[in-house]
Amino acid sequence: MNAERMVSVEVRAARHAALSDPSRLRIVDLLTLGDLSPSEIRMALGMPGNLIAHHLNVLEGAGMVTRSRSEADKRRSYVRLTDTALQNLIPGRVERASRVVFVCTANSARSQLAAALWSTRSSIPAASGGTHPANRIDPGAIATADRHALDLPDEAPRALEMVLTGSDLVVTVCDNAHEELGVTGHLHWSIPDPVRIGTDDAFDTAYNELERRITELAPRLAAC
């Protein structure tokens, strides 16, 4: 037991050491709300790429961040916090919004599930839209909502431009949509497309990740 406690203390100490640098603390604050590519972090912090690479290597060595390859542009990677990155640490960034709009390419699965999940966690209104909306909600998304007792609205996918207003907080849940829209200053969650795979496991994995992210974000987003 003492050995286990010592390991835990050492892990916490390594994370605190990693966060002792103001730039790394700023990176973690950004990543508590969404995934970012190294170039997006560089733009947000106004720092040279070699320094960003150094800071990310330190955070990765402390087990606080991990990277995944973009499903769209295979040359691009996204940095995200690990599930345990903030254990015993308090994130310091809070956003305000009058409405949250979840976006994916087809508005047929991830963004629909995200908007429905959001309504179970927050009183702030939510909507969803697609950059290239499909004709219908994917049957796999409907089945996933049924498996998790989630009330999925019976409405056709909608184009983002028909939904979005200037006061919305946009959360892209699709690499393709995020890279098509560009860096807007809003949030991005890099969640693999379950429609592309088509299995129940793929849909459940996407659902679970959306639920985790929404559960973490909802109490930190204040109405305005």
Salt bridges, closest charged atoms under 4 A:
ASP21 OD1 - HIS55 NE2 3.99
ASP35 OD2 - ARG80 NH2 3.69
ASP35 OD1 - ARG213 NH1 2.95
GLU40 OE2 - ARG76 NH1 3.47
GLU40 OE2 - HIS178 NE2 2.68
GLU60 OE1 - ARG67 NH2 3.39
GLU71 OE2 - ARG196 NH2 2.77
ASP73 OD1 - ARG75 NE 3.08
ASP83 OD1 - ARG212 NE 3.60
GLU95 OE2 - ARG93 NH2 2.99
GLU155 OE2 - ARG158 NH2 3.67
ASP168 OD2 - ARG99 NH2 2.75
ASP175 OD1 - HIS188 NE2 2.96
GLU179 OE2 - ARG76 NE 3.89
GLU180 OE2 - HIS132 NE2 3.06
ASP193 OD1 - ARG110 NH2 3.69
ASP200 OD1 - ARG147 NH1 3.43
ASP204 OD1 - ARG147 NH2 2.94
ASP204 OD1 - HIS148 NE2 3.05
GLU209 OE2 - ARG80 NH1 3.47
GLU209 OE2 - ARG212 NH2 2.87
GLU209 OE2 - ARG213 NE 2.83
GLU211 OE2 - ARG121 NH2 2.86
GLU216 OE2 - ARG212 NH1 3.13
